[in-house]
Amino acid sequence: MSDSNAYWSRNLRYLGILLSIWFVVSYGFGIVFVDALNTIRIPGTGFKLGFWFAQQGSIYVFVVLIFVYARLMNRLDRKFGVAEE
């Protein structure tokens, strides 16, 4: 496998994993499993966990995933010698 194919294969694998996590958190936790999660309350706030994921949690997870993707891509760029230093 050539370097460019290996690079893009790894990049697409990262994207697939991170988008799957985002889908599970936003759609799964915010819509599908909301009733089960609403039985749990966030300590100190009283908010139901399902409500929190639907309103704020999925956004926080998305922002964290952006930083994780940037870190993974910086590491991958250095490994393949295409980093913009």
C-alpha positions in Angstrom: 0.0 0.0 0.0 1.4 3.4 -0.9 1.9 6.1 1.6 -0.9 8.2 0.3 -3.3 5.3 0.3 -2.3 4.4 3.9 -2.7 8.0 5.0 -6.2 8.4 3.6 -7.2 4.9 4.8 -6.2 5.9 8.3 -7.9 9.3 7.9 -11.2 7.7 6.8 -11.0 5.2 9.7 -10.6 8.1 12.1 -13.6 9.9 10.5 -15.8 6.8 10.6 -15.1 6.1 14.3 -15.5 9.7 15.4 -18.7 10.2 13.3 -20.1 6.9 14.8 -19.5 8.2 18.3 -21.2 11.5 17.4 -24.2 9.6 15.9 -24.6 7.4 19.0 -24.4 10.4 21.4 -26.6 12.8 19.4 -29.2 10.4 18.0 -28.9 7.5 20.4 -28.6 9.3 23.7 -30.6 12.4 22.7 -33.5 10.6 21.0 -33.6 6.8 21.2 -32.5 6.2 24.8 -33.8 9.5 26.3 -36.5 7.8 28.4 -34.0 5.4 30.0 -31.5 8.2 30.6 -34.1 10.4 32.1 -34.3 8.1 35.1 -30.8 9.4 36.0 -30.4 13.0 37.3 -27.2 15.0 37.1 -26.0 15.6 40.7 -26.2 19.1 41.9 -28.4 20.3 39.0 -31.5 18.1 39.1 -31.6 17.9 35.3 -32.5 14.6 33.8 -29.5 13.0 31.9 -31.6 12.4 28.7 -32.7 16.0 28.6 -29.1 17.1 29.1 -27.8 15.0 26.2 -30.5 16.2 24.0 -29.9 19.9 24.8 -26.2 20.3 25.6 -24.4 17.0 25.9 -24.3 16.1 22.2 -22.9 19.6 21.5 -20.1 19.2 24.1 -19.2 15.8 22.7 -19.1 17.2 19.2 -16.7 20.0 20.3 -14.5 17.4 22.1 -14.5 15.2 19.0 -13.2 18.2 16.9 -10.2 18.5 19.2 -9.6 14.8 19.2 -9.7 14.7 15.4 -7.3 17.7 15.2 -4.9 15.9 17.5 -5.2 12.6 15.7 -4.6 14.3 12.3 -1.6 16.2 13.6 -0.1 13.0 14.8 -0.9 11.3 11.5 0.6 14.2 9.5 3.8 14.0 11.5 4.0 10.2 10.9 3.6 10.5 7.2 5.8 13.6 6.9 3.1 16.1 5.7 2.8 18.2 8.8 2.5 21.9 8.6 4.9 23.1 11.3 
